[in-house]
């Protein structure tokens, strides 16, 4: 096949409608816009306009709510903590606080605190101190022989 032999699939392209090209074309004279009125003119954009009446999209109630003072936590999984312990980036003997996690590179920034979730396996005996943790994460750490202390008021959910 050569470049000059390339063609679109049959029916893939459609010729554009040429309006205002005489009565024989079917879209001559008014070019399918009807007689007079705002929509027959050029430069009209009235998508949601309802002639001065309150538009439908403004009459309907909106749903949802964004809490302005919500807390944003840096989330880490137990599997990642275990991986960092295995790679000797975290010291399993010492207490692992949020500052230690940031220093090791596991968490980029603390935001409103660090929250630990239970994804992954933990085998090391760790002493964690974080802002928040899921119940499953607390159970998993204690099952491995460690302790997970939640420091802030945001208790295990």
N, C-alpha and C positions, 0 to 999 in steps of 0.2 A: 504494500500500500504506500502511496506517495501523498505528500501534503495536499496536492491539488485534487486528489481523489476523495478527500474527507468530505462527508456529508452528514447532516443531522438525520436522526431517525425520522421516518415519515410521520407527519403529524406533530412533531416536536415544536415546530415554529409556526406562527400564524401571522399572516400579513396584517399590518395595522389598518384600522378603518379610516379611510380618507373621506372626511366629511366636507360638505359645502362644495361639491364638485358637479353641480348640475342636477336637473330633475331625474335623469335616467339612472343615477346611482342609488336612488332611494333615500339618500341622506343629503340632498341638495338644499338650496335656499336657506332654511333655518338650521341646518346641520344637526337635526335631532334634538334641538333645545326648546322647541315649542314657540309660542308667540309671546313676546314681551315678558315683563316680570323680572324679578331680581335674578333668577337662575338662568335667564337667557343672556345676561351680561357677563363680561369677563371680570375676573378679580373678585369672585364671590366665594367666601368660605363660611358656610352656615351649617356645619355638621351637627352640633348639639343645640342649635338655636331654635326656639319654639315661638317666635313672634312676640317676644317680650314676656311670655308666660315663664314661670320658673321651670327650667329644664328638668327632665326626668332624672338625670344623674345627680341633680342637686336636691330633688324631692325625696329620694330614697334614703333611708338611714344607712349610716356607715357602720361597718363592723370592725372590731379589733381595738386594741389599746396597747400603747407602748409606755411602760412604766418609766418615768423620767429619771428615777433614782435607783434603778435596778443595779445589782452587783454583777460584775463580769469577772469570772474566775478563769485562771489559767488551768486547763484540765490536763492531767497526766494519768496514764494507766500503769497498773502494777507491773505489767510485763516490761514496760520501758525502764522502770526503776531497776528491775532485776537485770536487765541487759546492761545498764550502766554500772551496776555493782560487779557483774561478771567481767566487764572491760576495765575494771579498776578506776573508773571515773568518779565513782562514789565509794566512800569508806563505810562499809556495813557496820563496823564497830561503833563509830561515832554517831551522835544524834543527827538525823537528817532533817534540817529545817528548810524553810522556803528559800532563805538566802543561799544555803548550800546547793540547792537544786538549781538556782539561777547561775551560781558560780560554775557549776559543772557543765552548764550548757543544755541541760535537760529541759529547762523552762526558759523561754526568752525573756519574759518580763512578768512580774507578779500580778499586775492589774489590781483587783480588789482582794487577791489571795489565791492560793493554789488549792485545787480540789482533786482528790485522788479517786479514781474509779477502778473497778475490779477486773478490767479486761486483761487477760494474760495470767501467767502463773508466777507465783513468788515462792522462792525456796529459801532465800537468805533471811536471817533473823535480824529484822530492822527495827529501829526506834525512830518513827516518823512523827514530826510535828507540823501539821498543816492547818489551813483555815477551814477546809471542809473535806468530807469523805463520804462515800456511799456506805450503806450498811454492809453490803457484800465485800467491799474493800477492807473494812475494819475486821470482819470475820476472817478473811483470807490472810491478813497480816498476823492476826492472833493465832491462827491455825499453824502458821509457819514458825511460831514461837516468838514473834516480835510484838511491838506495841505501836498503835496508831493513835496519837493524841490530837483531838480536834480543838484548836485554840480559840476560834471565834464563836460568836453566838449562833452562827449558821451550823447547827448540829447535823448529825447524819440524817439524811432524808430517805 
